[in-house]
């Protein structure tokens, strides 16, 4: 039995062992944080009660938006050609939301009383809606992924029942995800004295929702190319092209909305007069919105795995920077006090990200996550040179 176990372990890609070691180190620091408290292990304070962990959470939720976006396109709007992207996207969404819940547990002062959000709800708090929706939507994502986990097990007899209720469950999931994607922006509407006017807006919920649509689709596109690299399977290029077609429209709507809001608020002069805030604002717009709008407008880009992946990473980078700007970089100091993360905060965060990659790789290795995608080559332990898929497979 041990020989079989060692043989099985030897078939895993080598990078999994590296990320597993990083995960173990990060979580060991996390255990110490739970024992010692926030004061010793973080640089959080009354002036900055939220730091890099919350920035990561909001960025991860935005990237995980691919799950509800794709579910809406496939099950509600009947874009059946995109169905092959559902399984890997739902897995990525579930692990993304799970990592958010783990980080939130580390971020709670009294992590041992996390259940109070359910037992003693505060119905006047925006955090209540966010907490409930994230927990409920994570359960729905697990339900959507359950056919993958049960398909080759003795419990597969439950698959007909699960599939029977998939569409109403997915619709409920899309509704919940839409609510909490926008309500994450609602939390910062009350922070007008702290958040710089370049990011503060009464319609922050709409900005968060629209940008999450672009980030989620971009994750699907980038993930399809990475899966080709690591697992030898990927989506057809015409599916990536169809997803890429949506991006310029979504991004353009966001940009028009953003500049229209600044114009109506009379804050256009701040675009070039706010010092490093102006630099951050233009960086997120140029990297994540302006360049990708032009980039994905070309059919040649949408029909290339490498070019579309590059554009997708630009969009994700811009949206991630936006979330960090809103939650951290764009916050005005209080009495001159600033925030920079403690090394333990960073170590825990890196450990959670490494754990996410490790679990995703293991699930994709042992379960039929990519069964509906195209097989271009047998997966290897080392990543080969990335090439375009054969035209016949498209």
Buried (B, 14 or more C-beta within 10 A) or exposed (E): EEEEEEEEEEEBBEBBEEBBEBBEBBBEBBEBBBEEEBEEBBBBEEBBEBBBBBBBBBBBBBBBBBBBBBBBBBBEEEBEBBBBBBBBBBBBBBBBBBBBBBBBEBBBEEBEEEEEBEEEEEEEEBEBBBBBBBBBBBBBBBBBBBBBBBEEEEEEEEBEEBEEEBEEBBBBBBBBBBBBBBBBBBBBBEBEEBBBBBBBBEBBBBBBBBBBBBBBBBBBBBBBBBBBBBBBBBBBBEBBBBBBBBBBEBBBBBBEBBEEBBEEEEBEEBBEEBEEBBEBBBBBBEBBBBBBBEBBBBEEBBBBBEBBBBBBBBBBBBBBBBBBBBBBBBBEEBEEEEBEBBEBBBBBBBBBBBBBBBBBBBBBBEBEBBEBBBEBEEBEEEBEEEEBBEEEEB
